[in-house]
Structures are given as C-alpha cells and as structure tokens.
Amino acid sequence: MSQPDNESSTNAIGFVAWSVLAGLVGVLWFADARPSQSQATQTPPAQPQVVTAPVVSDTPRVLKFSLSLSEPDDLKVGQGDFVNSGQVLADRSRQRQQLMVQRDRAKLSLQKIQAREVINPSPPMPVPPIRSLPPVTFQTEEAAIAQVQADIDLQIRKLDLLQTLPPDQVPSAMREHEDRILEELYSDLDLAQGTLRKAQEQRQYQEYEYSLAVAQRAEEENQQQLSYGEQLQQAEQRSRDREFQIAQLEANVQNLDTQLSELSTVTSPYAGTIRRIKWLGQSDNRLQVEITLAVGGPSAGAAADSLDPLPDAGPGGEL
C-alpha cells in the first residue's frame, strides 16, 4: 500500500473516533439533565404557594368597663353571659322612672302656675261729693227782733209820757194796760231772740254735720286709696311669687332633665363574653363595678383566660 492511502485511512479513523466521543458526551449530558424515575417519585416538583399576610385588627381582645350604679339590679348582665354588640350592659331604669315621675309632676305644676294669671285690682270708684251748705242769713229773725225792739222803745216813751201827766189825768186802768203792753212786747222780744238763737244753733248743727260728712268722705276716700294700695301690693307680691315659682320649677325641670340625660344606658361596643364582674365598692351612694368583656364568640371567655389583659379602656359610661 502506498503512503497516501495510509494517510487517508488514518484521517478516517480519527474522524470516526471523534464522532463517537462527541455522541457519548451528548448522551451523558442528557442523562444528567433528565431526572430519573426514582428521583421523580421521591421529590415531587415544587408547587406555587399563596402567602397570606396576617390581618391586623383594631378590636381589643379584652375590654374593661367601669360603671356607676344606683343598685345591683341596674346591672343587666352576669358573669359568663354572652352579649351582642349594642346589647345593654347596665341601665338605671328605676331611678330613671322616679326622675321621670318627678319631672312630669314639676311640669304639671309649672303649667298650672303659668295658667294662673295675677289680676291687678281695679282703681277705687270716686267717693260721691258732699253737697255744700247753702249760705245762711238771719235777716228774718233779726228783723223780727228789731221790730219788737222798736215797739218796746215806743211803748217805753209812751209810758214815760204818761208819767209826766198829772195822776188825775191818767186813769189807773190805762196805765195798767200800757204796762201789760210793754210786758207783752218784752215777751215778744224774748220769743224773737229765741227764734234767732234756735236758727243759729240749727245752722251750727248743720255745719257740724257737714264737717263730719266731709271728714267721713275724706276718711272713706283715704281708706279706699289705702285698700287699693294694699291690694296692688298684694297683686305685685303674688306676681313676684308666681315668677319665683315659675323660675324655681323651670330650674327643677331642667335639673331633672340633666339628671335624666346623665342616666345613659351603657351598651356593649363589641360582641363577646362577660369574663368578670368586680364590685369595687360604694361612693356617693353609688355602686362602682368593673366589667371585663372578652371580645369574640361564645368561646372567647375561656380563650381569653390565657391572654394578657389589655390596658383599661376607661369608664364605659356612668349611669
């Protein structure tokens, strides 16, 4: 064989060897990359997992209420009771009823007083005037006296004239007659003067009665004014008393309304179980009680025993 043939054979053998080597390497690589059946059975492929973040809740686990009660019956729940959200925990119903009765009575009294008006007295009627006395003159009586006095003077001159005559010229019967006339004239004078005195006395009595009537009228008018003033003062006093009573009753009603508004009903903000009821004592005639509420379902009370209590939520309300 020639040298070129040997060289060609050598090249062919080398090519085949390299091809076989490359195939083996490829088979080994594929075998390493493919998992075996036993390995697939023992280690299943990893599945995608959903990771849920923990929910953060604002609801406390344990809640405490500090309540103020009037009596034990005001507490409407007991230890171990399950309560719903909004359920009444405490309510001072008896005291509320008493306050409502007092308020209704005060309002009724207020309405009666407001309906009762104070009437001022009417001014007094004027006292009838007294008729004045007519002017008086005693001319008639004085004229009668003057006439009798003149007759007496004339009769006296007549008798004096008879005295100047000689006794034998004047009969005794005439002298006696003239003397009787003079006596009668003096009697008439006494009668006329008596008539004047009587008229004067009657006038004085009339003036006295008139003065009494005037004084009585003035007294009556004064009494009427005094009585009217007293009645007016009494009416003003009644009006002041009425205003005072109205103000007092209005303040009483307002005070009762304030007390009623303070008697708020305490309700549970969450559903849960009454874990504990602790009576703290009495202050200002009120019972102090602390309620511990385990928030959650009916089993929350037992579960809450293993939880650390949260800080007090403060007074849940004062009844």
DANOR-V49037 format. One record per backbone hydrogen bond with DSSP energy under -1.0 kcal/mol. NH is the residue of the N-H (numbers start at 1). CO is the residue of the C=O. Records with the same first field share a line. If there is no record, write none. Layout:
# DANOR-V49037
NH=CO, CO
This chain:
# DANOR-V49037
6=2
7=3
8=4
9=5
10=6
11=7
12=8
13=9
14=10
15=11
16=12
17=13
18=14
19=15
20=16
21=17
22=18
23=19
24=20
25=21
26=22
27=23
28=24
29=25
30=26
31=27
32=28
33=29
34=30
40=36
41=37
42=38
43=39
63=293
65=291
67=289
69=287
74=71
75=72
76=89
80=274
81=78
83=272
86=268
87=84
89=266
90=266
91=74
93=91
96=92
97=93
98=94
99=95
100=96
101=97
102=98
103=99
104=100
105=101
106=102
107=103
108=104
109=105
110=106
111=107
112=108
113=109
114=110
115=111
117=115
142=138
143=139
144=140
145=141
146=142
147=143
148=144
149=145
150=146
151=147
152=148
153=149
154=150
155=151
156=152
157=153
158=154
159=155
160=156
161=157
162=158
163=159
169=166
175=171
176=172
177=173
178=174
179=175
180=176
181=177
182=178
183=179
184=180
185=181
186=182
187=183
188=184
189=185
190=186
191=187
192=188
193=189
194=190
195=191
196=192
197=193
198=194
199=195
200=196
201=197
202=198
203=199
204=200
205=201
206=202
207=203
208=204
209=205
210=206
211=207
212=208
213=209
214=210
215=211
216=212
217=213
218=214
219=215
220=216
221=217
222=218
223=219
224=220
225=221
226=222
227=223
228=224
229=225
230=226
231=227
232=228
233=229
234=230
235=231
236=232
237=233
238=234
239=235
240=236
241=237
242=238
243=239
244=240
245=241
246=242
247=243
248=244
249=245
250=246
251=247
252=248
253=249
254=250
255=251
256=252
257=253
258=254
259=255
260=256
261=257
262=258
264=262
266=90
268=87
272=83
273=294
274=81
275=292
276=292
278=290
280=288
281=288
283=286
287=69
288=281
289=67
290=278
291=65
292=276
293=63
294=273
295=61
296=271
300=297
303=299
304=300
306=303
307=304
